[in-house]
Amino acid sequence: STINLMGSRFVDTIPSLSCDDDKSDDEYAFVRALRMSGGDGANSYSANSLLQRRVLSMARPVLVRNTEDMMMNLDFPGYIKVAELGCSSGQNSFVAISEIINTVNLLCQQLNKNPPEIDCCLNDLPENDFNTTFKFVPFFNNELMITNKSSCFVYGAPGSFYARLFSRNSLHFVHSCYALHFLSKVPEKHVNDKGSVYITSSSPQSTYKAYLNQFQKDFTLFLRLRSEEIVSNGRMVLTFIGRNTLNSDPLYRDCCHFWTLLSKSLRDLVFEGHVSESKLDEFNMPFYDPNEQELEEVIRNEGSFEINDLEKHVFDLGLSNNNNEEDDYEAGYNEANCIRAVTEPMLVAHFGEDIIDILFDRYAHHVANHASCRNKTSVTLVVSLTRK
């Protein structure tokens, strides 16, 4: 869960969530706070996730095609179990599930097959705000009854997707959007890599390698665990924030990259005396944006899944090339709200609540100043897989 930007999801398979064995639990309290902002208020993820809904719409053709192929390859089973991993909270949790169910029912009607009973499992970390999501279940089921004259059974599945979540050979379809770019822990950064929450062009190569290695370990583990839970010929559709390969430098992130702007905003607060420099240096995002080759390499090396689709789409937080400063400011404010909904629990856990409003005021200002940025490195990667 994810952006979801993202998605909130992780815990290592071992009980401890610390990033390194010699680090205290308190030092990385923000790692355990990785989740989207709950509720349905002005700063909640539920109210600030239009980006994720656009991404789900963009990936719809891949989702529909793989749902149809799954049903036909499994010879129209009488029961299917679908899992949404990193569901976060709010109505977005049901967008992909609705698409899967609608596709299944339409295909069954077209081919004169009996529609299956469907279990839908919503997964995220235990600290996720499931209550806000479950409030939409009656509306979700009513819509299904109107459109398909059918219903499904919705369950919560709290836990990390870097651990086993379901019984063996029980899942037919797995979907995850803007969740798997979040790592199980923060890799140890180089001692000279300070003043930034993520990889930058000035980072040493060791920082890039540490992040890449952690992504390879985590995604390999994810694939192995899901291979135990998914039936043969079952499907997965996974959507990541990735990076463009046009620039061969693996450290390069553009000036308007969302973590670059968050770093810049935090440095403003250091300069103004709101945050200590050492406190900033201790905060690093448990995140990695793979390119297509890195993603494909992990899948092929793990070996349990066949790649059906691997698509790259332009990543856009909603900023357009505006013609006046007022539009730029509104775009900056919207992006700031989006990033706030994704990061606020982590930021509060590490820096405290007092800085949050001023931090995202600074963030909105920096976004507006970079509205004309053309050299964006972030993309959306959509991969669909079949269990061998």
C-alpha positions in Angstrom: 0.0 0.0 0.0 2.3 1.2 -2.2 2.5 5.9 -2.7 0.2 3.5 -1.7 2.4 7.3 -3.4 2.2 5.4 -2.4 1.3 2.6 0.0 2.0 1.7 3.6 3.4 -1.6 4.0 6.2 -3.3 5.6 7.7 -5.2 8.3 10.6 -7.6 8.1 10.0 -11.3 8.6 12.0 -11.2 11.8 10.2 -9.7 14.9 12.5 -6.6 15.1 11.8 -3.7 12.8 15.1 -2.0 13.4 17.2 -1.1 10.4 20.5 -2.4 11.7 21.2 -4.7 14.6 23.2 -2.0 16.4 20.6 0.7 16.1 18.2 1.3 19.0 14.4 0.9 18.5 13.8 4.5 19.3 16.2 5.8 16.6 14.1 4.2 13.9 10.6 4.7 15.4 9.6 6.4 12.1 10.1 3.0 10.3 7.4 1.4 12.4 5.1 4.4 11.6 5.0 3.7 7.9 1.3 4.0 7.0 -1.0 6.4 5.3 -2.7 9.1 7.3 -6.0 7.7 8.5 -9.6 9.0 8.8 -11.4 11.1 6.2 -10.3 14.6 7.3 -8.6 17.3 5.1 -5.1 15.8 5.6 -6.1 12.1 5.3 -5.0 9.7 2.6 -8.6 9.0 1.8 -9.1 12.7 0.9 -5.7 13.0 -0.9 -5.4 10.0 -3.1 -6.6 11.1 -6.5 -3.2 10.4 -7.9 -3.5 6.8 -6.9 -6.9 6.6 -8.5 -5.5 7.9 -11.8 -2.8 5.3 -11.6 -5.3 2.6 -11.1 -7.3 3.8 -14.1 -4.1 3.8 -16.2 -3.3 0.2 -15.3 -6.9 -0.9 -16.0 -6.2 -2.6 -19.4 -3.5 -4.8 -17.8 -5.8 -5.7 -14.9 -8.7 -6.6 -17.2 -6.6 -8.6 -19.6 -5.0 -10.7 -16.8 -8.3 -11.2 -15.0 -9.8 -12.7 -18.2 -6.8 -14.8 -18.9 -6.8 -16.1 -15.3 -10.4 -17.2 -15.5 -10.0 -19.0 -18.8 -6.7 -20.7 -17.9 -8.3 -21.9 -14.6 -11.3 -23.1 -16.6 -13.8 -20.8 -14.8 -13.5 -22.0 -11.2 -16.6 -21.8 -9.0 -14.7 -19.9 -6.3 -11.9 -17.4 -6.5 -10.0 -15.5 -3.8 -8.6 -12.1 -4.6 -6.1 -10.1 -2.4 -5.4 -6.4 -2.4 -2.0 -5.9 -0.8 -1.2 -2.5 0.7 -4.9 -1.4 0.5 -4.4 1.6 2.7 -7.7 3.3 3.6 -10.7 4.8 1.9 -12.6 4.1 -1.4 -9.4 3.5 -3.5 -9.2 0.1 -1.7 -12.1 -1.1 -3.8 -11.2 0.3 -7.2 -9.1 -2.6 -8.5 -11.3 -5.3 -6.7 -14.4 -3.8 -8.4 -12.6 -4.0 -11.8 -11.7 -7.6 -11.2 -15.2 -8.6 -10.2 -16.8 -6.7 -13.0 -14.5 -8.3 -15.5 -15.2 -11.8 -14.1 -18.9 -11.4 -14.2 -18.9 -9.8 -17.7 -16.8 -12.6 -19.1 -19.0 -15.3 -17.5 -22.1 -13.6 -19.0 -20.5 -13.5 -22.5 -19.5 -17.2 -22.4 -22.6 -18.4 -20.6 -20.7 -19.5 -17.5 -21.8 -19.5 -13.9 -20.1 -16.6 -12.0 -17.9 -17.7 -9.1 -18.2 -16.8 -5.5 -15.5 -14.3 -4.7 -13.6 -13.7 -1.4 -11.8 -10.3 -1.3 -9.0 -9.9 1.2 -7.8 -6.4 2.0 -4.2 -6.4 3.4 -2.1 -3.7 5.0 -0.1 -3.3 8.2 -2.0 -3.7 11.5 -1.6 0.0 12.2 -3.5 0.9 9.0 -6.9 2.6 9.3 -9.0 -0.4 8.3 -12.1 1.2 9.9 -12.3 4.0 7.3 -12.1 1.3 4.6 -14.7 -1.0 6.1 -17.2 1.8 6.2 -17.4 1.6 2.4 -18.1 -2.1 2.3 -21.9 -1.8 2.2 -21.7 0.8 -0.6 -19.3 -1.4 -2.4 -21.6 -4.5 -2.2 -24.6 -2.4 -3.2 -22.9 -1.2 -6.3 -22.0 -4.8 -7.1 -25.6 -5.9 -6.7 -26.8 -3.1 -9.0 -24.2 -3.7 -11.8 -23.7 -7.5 -11.5 -26.5 -8.8 -9.4 -23.7 -10.4 -7.4 -21.7 -9.8 -4.2 -18.4 -10.8 -2.7 -17.2 -11.4 0.8 -14.7 -8.8 2.1 -12.1 -9.6 4.8 -9.3 -7.7 6.4 -5.8 -9.4 6.4 -3.6 -7.3 8.6 0.1 -8.0 8.4 3.3 -7.3 6.4 3.4 -8.6 2.8 7.1 -9.4 3.6 5.7 -12.3 5.6 3.2 -15.1 4.8 -0.4 -13.8 4.8 -2.5 -16.6 3.4 -2.7 -20.4 3.3 -0.9 -22.3 0.6 -2.4 -22.4 -2.9 -5.4 -20.3 -1.8 -5.1 -17.1 -3.9 -6.2 -16.8 -7.5 -5.4 -13.1 -8.1 -3.2 -10.6 -6.3 -3.2 -6.9 -6.9 -0.9 -4.2 -5.4 -0.6 -0.6 -6.4 2.0 1.9 -5.1 3.1 -0.3 -2.2 6.0 -2.4 -3.1 8.4 0.5 -3.6 8.4 0.7 0.2 11.1 -1.4 1.7 11.1 -3.6 4.8 13.7 -1.3 6.4 16.0 1.6 5.7 19.4 0.6 4.2 22.4 2.0 6.0 23.5 5.2 4.2 27.0 6.3 3.7 28.5 8.5 6.4 29.0 11.4 4.0 25.4 11.2 2.6 23.7 13.8 4.7 21.0 16.4 4.5 18.7 14.3 2.3 16.0 11.7 3.0 16.8 9.6 -0.1 19.2 9.1 -3.0 20.5 12.2 -4.7 23.0 13.0 -7.4 25.5 13.8 -4.7 25.1 10.5 -2.9 28.0 8.0 -3.0 27.6 4.9 -5.0 27.5 2.9 -1.8 24.1 4.5 -1.0 22.6 3.4 -4.3 24.0 -0.1 -3.9 22.6 -0.4 -0.4 19.1 0.6 -1.5 19.2 -1.6 -4.6 20.4 -4.6 -2.5 17.6 -4.0 0.0 15.0 -3.8 -2.8 16.3 -7.0 -4.4 16.1 -8.9 -1.0 12.6 -7.6 -0.2 11.1 -8.1 -3.6 12.6 -11.6 -3.9 11.1 -12.5 -0.5 7.8 -11.1 -1.6 7.7 -13.2 -4.8 8.8 -16.4 -2.9 6.0 -15.9 -0.3 3.3 -15.2 -2.9 4.4 -18.2 -4.9 3.5 -20.4 -1.9 0.1 -18.7 -1.6 -1.0 -18.4 -5.3 -2.4 -21.4 -7.3 -0.6 -22.5 -10.4 -1.7 -20.2 -13.3 -2.9 -17.6 -10.8 -2.1 -13.9 -11.5 -0.5 -10.8 -10.0 -0.7 -7.2 -11.2 1.8 -5.0 -9.4 2.3 -1.2 -9.8 5.4 0.6 -8.6 6.9 4.1 -8.7 10.0 3.5 -10.7 12.6 5.6 -12.4 13.4 6.3 -16.0 16.5 4.8 -17.6 17.2 7.7 -20.0 19.9 8.9 -17.6 22.5 6.1 -17.1 23.5 7.5 -13.7 21.7 5.4 -11.1 22.0 8.2 -8.5 20.3 10.8 -10.6 17.0 12.1 -9.4 15.5 15.2 -10.9 15.2 18.6 -9.1 11.4 18.2 -8.7 11.5 14.6 -7.4 9.1 14.3 -4.5 11.8 13.1 -2.0 14.3 15.8 -3.3 11.7 18.5 -2.5 11.0 16.9 0.9 14.7 17.0 1.7 14.9 20.7 0.5 11.9 21.6 2.7 13.4 19.9 5.7 16.7 21.7 5.1 14.7 25.0 5.2 13.5 24.0 8.6 17.0 23.2 9.8 18.1 26.7 8.5 15.2 28.3 10.4 15.9 26.5 13.6 12.8 24.3 13.7 14.8 21.0 13.1 18.3 20.0 14.1 20.7 19.0 11.4 21.4 15.7 13.2 17.7 14.9 13.3 17.4 15.4 9.6 20.5 13.2 8.9 18.9 10.4 10.9 15.7 10.3 8.7 15.8 8.3 5.5 13.0 7.0 3.4 12.5 3.2 3.3 11.8 3.4 -0.4 13.3 2.3 -3.7 12.3 3.3 -7.3 13.5 0.5 -9.5 14.0 0.8 -13.3 12.6 -1.8 -15.7 15.8 -3.9 -15.8 16.1 -4.1 -12.0 12.5 -5.2 -11.7 12.7 -7.8 -14.4 16.0 -9.2 -13.1 14.6 -9.9 -9.6 11.5 -11.6 -11.1 13.6 -13.8 -13.5 16.1 -14.7 -10.8 13.5 -15.7 -8.2 11.9 -17.9 -10.9 8.4 -18.6 -9.6 6.5 -16.3 -12.0 6.3 -15.6 -15.7 6.2 -12.0 -16.9 3.1 -11.2 -19.0 3.3 -7.4 -19.2 5.9 -4.9 -18.1 4.7 -1.4 -19.0 6.2 2.0 -18.3 4.0 5.1 -18.0 4.7 8.8 -17.3 4.6 9.5 -13.6 2.8 12.7 -12.7 1.7 14.0 -9.3 -0.9 16.2 -11.0 1.3 19.1 -11.9 0.7 20.7 -15.3 2.7 23.3 -17.1 0.6 26.2 -15.8 0.5 29.7 -17.2 0.4 31.7 -14.1 1.6 31.7 -10.5 -1.8 31.1 -9.0 -2.1 27.8 -10.8 1.4 26.9 -9.8 0.7 27.5 -6.2 -2.5 25.4 -6.3 -0.6 22.6 -8.0 2.1 22.9 -5.3 -0.6 22.8 -2.5 -2.2 19.7 -4.1 1.1 17.8 -4.3 2.0 18.8 -0.8 -1.2 17.4 0.5 -0.6 14.2 -1.4 2.9 13.7 0.0 1.7 14.7 3.5 -0.9 12.0 3.5 1.7 9.4 2.7 4.5 10.6 5.0 2.9 12.4 8.0 2.8 9.4 10.4 6.6 8.8 9.8 7.5 12.5 10.0 5.5 12.9 13.3 7.2 9.8 14.8 10.6 11.3 14.1 10.3 15.1 14.2 7.1 15.6 16.2 3.8 17.2 15.2 4.8 20.9 15.6 6.7 21.1 12.3 4.2 19.4 10.0 2.2 22.4 8.8 5.2 24.7 8.2 7.0 21.8 6.5 4.4 21.3 3.9 3.9 25.0 3.4 7.6 25.0 2.4 7.0 21.9 0.3 4.1 23.5 -1.7 6.3 26.6 -2.3 9.2 24.4 -3.7 6.8 22.5 -5.9 5.4 25.8 -7.4 9.0 26.9 -8.1 9.7 23.7 -10.0 6.4 23.6 -11.9 8.3 24.0 -15.3 10.6 21.1 -14.6 10.8 19.0 -17.8 13.5 16.4 -16.9 11.4 14.1 -14.7 12.9 10.8 -13.8 10.0 9.1 -12.0 7.7 6.8 -13.9 5.0 4.2 -13.1 5.8 0.6 -13.8 3.0 -2.0 -14.2 4.0 -5.6 -14.2 1.7 -8.6 -14.5 2.8 -12.1 -13.6 1.6 -15.7 -13.9 2.4 -18.3 -11.2 4.3 -21.1 -13.0 
